[in-house]
Amino acid sequence: SPALAAPRARKAAPKGDFNKLKRTRGKIADTAWKTDDASDEILTCLGVTSRAVWLAAVWFLPVLLSPFAISIGSFRANVWYKLVAMALAKSGAAFIKWGQWAAVRPDMFPLRLCSVLSQLHSDAPRHPWAHTVSTLEAVLGKDPFEYFDAIDKEAIASGSIAQVHVAYLEGHKVAVKVRHPSVRRQIALDFHIMKSVARFVNHIPGLGWLNLEASMEQFSDTIAGQTRLDVEGDNLDTFVANFKGS
């Protein structure tokens, strides 16, 4: 496949590496968790402000055209919903995750909107191949082309938190899941902004019943937990063990 990245001066993967990868996954992921985006642990006023300005720019057109969407059904279904989906995709992990949730709630949202938003489940924006390589180098402590037999350059799927590449290790076909760049910082900034908006809405007479601040707290905890790919891997191991031989 032309998208398959062959190793540079490839070395054969040592025997036992496949099991070693599994045994050390927690340590590797924990290292990545601590070192990834180390400079963005602190939310500065400048960071929040710049993020808010960016989101305002992304959502400017959908908000501007919302009166037409309210009054013209065909425009809403064929144009405005797509603009909303594009804005969600550009807005980052927290917004994409909300779009994914909304896509499976036809009891709350129009079917057409759910259909348009469903693309966010596996076709979220992809990060560059260079970020995948540099991340693997950082967490593996070696050239990933020396570790894997080959890695597919094209991601087979991309979600709000990470994207997945096909790789080969000791003849095994494996999935390599890599977090998007700065995703934790972006989530933190977005929820800082969202919680501020929710707090404001809760103080508007007649809207306190929405309880947005409490629901936002629960949503933010869920999303933050999904950035821990080592936990996801452990859950997959448990799943396989529970259904082994069935």
Solvent accessible surface area in square Angstrom, and as a share of the most:
residue,aa,sasa,rsa
1,S,105,0.68
2,P,147,0.92
3,A,25,0.20
4,L,64,0.32
5,A,7,0.05
6,A,74,0.58
7,P,17,0.10
8,R,135,0.49
9,A,97,0.75
10,R,140,0.51
11,K,124,0.53
12,A,93,0.72
13,A,15,0.12
14,P,72,0.45
15,K,191,0.81
16,G,34,0.33
17,D,9,0.05
18,F,69,0.29
19,N,86,0.44
20,K,90,0.38
21,L,43,0.21
22,K,116,0.49
23,R,174,0.64
24,T,39,0.23
25,R,65,0.24
26,G,32,0.31
27,K,155,0.66
28,I,35,0.18
29,A,18,0.14
30,D,49,0.25
31,T,60,0.35
32,A,15,0.11
33,W,69,0.24
34,K,136,0.58
35,T,84,0.49
36,D,34,0.18
37,D,33,0.17
38,A,65,0.50
39,S,112,0.72
40,D,19,0.10
41,E,111,0.50
42,I,139,0.70
43,L,66,0.33
44,T,73,0.42
45,C,115,0.69
46,L,141,0.70
47,G,4,0.04
48,V,29,0.17
49,T,77,0.45
50,S,58,0.37
51,R,20,0.07
52,A,40,0.31
53,V,96,0.55
54,W,118,0.41
55,L,14,0.07
56,A,65,0.50
57,A,68,0.53
58,V,21,0.12
59,W,56,0.20
60,F,126,0.53
61,L,83,0.41
62,P,6,0.04
63,V,97,0.56
64,L,96,0.48
65,L,39,0.19
66,S,31,0.20
67,P,78,0.49
68,F,109,0.46
69,A,2,0.02
70,I,139,0.70
71,S,87,0.56
72,I,78,0.40
73,G,37,0.36
74,S,73,0.47
75,F,47,0.20
76,R,80,0.29
77,A,29,0.22
78,N,85,0.44
79,V,62,0.36
80,W,55,0.19
81,Y,10,0.04
82,K,98,0.42
83,L,32,0.16
84,V,15,0.09
85,A,2,0.01
86,M,104,0.46
87,A,4,0.03
88,L,4,0.02
89,A,21,0.16
90,K,119,0.50
91,S,0,0.00
92,G,8,0.08
93,A,3,0.02
94,A,0,0.00
95,F,30,0.12
96,I,9,0.04
97,K,39,0.17
98,W,87,0.31
99,G,0,0.00
100,Q,16,0.07
101,W,94,0.33
102,A,0,0.00
103,A,11,0.08
104,V,91,0.52
105,R,74,0.27
106,P,73,0.46
107,D,104,0.54
108,M,107,0.48
109,F,42,0.17
110,P,69,0.43
111,L,137,0.68
112,R,94,0.34
113,L,19,0.09
114,C,9,0.05
115,S,64,0.41
116,V,13,0.08
117,L,1,0.00
118,S,54,0.35
119,Q,86,0.38
120,L,3,0.01
121,H,83,0.37
122,S,63,0.41
123,D,84,0.44
124,A,2,0.01
125,P,70,0.44
126,R,106,0.39
127,H,15,0.06
128,P,89,0.56
129,W,60,0.21
130,A,71,0.55
131,H,38,0.17
132,T,0,0.00
133,V,20,0.11
134,S,59,0.38
135,T,36,0.21
136,L,12,0.06
137,E,67,0.30
138,A,74,0.57
139,V,27,0.16
140,L,29,0.15
141,G,67,0.65
142,K,76,0.32
143,D,33,0.17
144,P,0,0.00
145,F,8,0.03
146,E,54,0.24
147,Y,9,0.04
148,F,7,0.03
149,D,32,0.17
150,A,10,0.08
151,I,0,0.00
152,D,26,0.13
153,K,90,0.38
154,E,111,0.50
155,A,13,0.10
156,I,106,0.54
157,A,32,0.25
158,S,2,0.01
159,G,18,0.17
160,S,5,0.03
161,I,11,0.06
162,A,5,0.04
163,Q,3,0.01
164,V,29,0.17
165,H,1,0.00
166,V,21,0.12
167,A,0,0.00
168,Y,72,0.27
169,L,0,0.00
170,E,54,0.24
171,G,71,0.68
172,H,84,0.37
173,K,140,0.59
174,V,27,0.16
175,A,77,0.60
176,V,13,0.08
177,K,83,0.35
178,V,3,0.02
179,R,22,0.08
180,H,23,0.10
181,P,63,0.40
182,S,47,0.30
183,V,4,0.02
184,R,34,0.13
185,R,87,0.32
186,Q,55,0.25
187,I,10,0.05
188,A,41,0.32
189,L,4,0.02
190,D,0,0.00
191,F,9,0.04
192,H,86,0.38
193,I,28,0.14
194,M,30,0.13
195,K,43,0.18
196,S,49,0.31
197,V,83,0.47
198,A,2,0.02
199,R,107,0.39
200,F,140,0.58
201,V,24,0.14
202,N,35,0.18
203,H,140,0.63
204,I,59,0.30
205,P,128,0.81
206,G,61,0.59
207,L,62,0.31
208,G,39,0.37
209,W,193,0.68
210,L,67,0.33
211,N,83,0.43
212,L,58,0.29
213,E,52,0.23
214,A,41,0.32
215,S,55,0.35
216,M,34,0.15
217,E,77,0.34
218,Q,128,0.57
219,F,47,0.20
220,S,10,0.06
221,D,100,0.52
222,T,76,0.44
223,I,1,0.00
224,A,46,0.36
225,G,42,0.40
226,Q,73,0.33
227,T,1,0.01
228,R,63,0.23
229,L,33,0.16
230,D,12,0.06
231,V,73,0.42
232,E,63,0.28
233,G,8,0.07
234,D,74,0.38
235,N,92,0.47
236,L,105,0.52
237,D,50,0.26
238,T,76,0.44
239,F,123,0.51
240,V,95,0.54
241,A,69,0.54
242,N,109,0.56
243,F,119,0.50
244,K,172,0.73
245,G,86,0.82
246,S,123,0.79
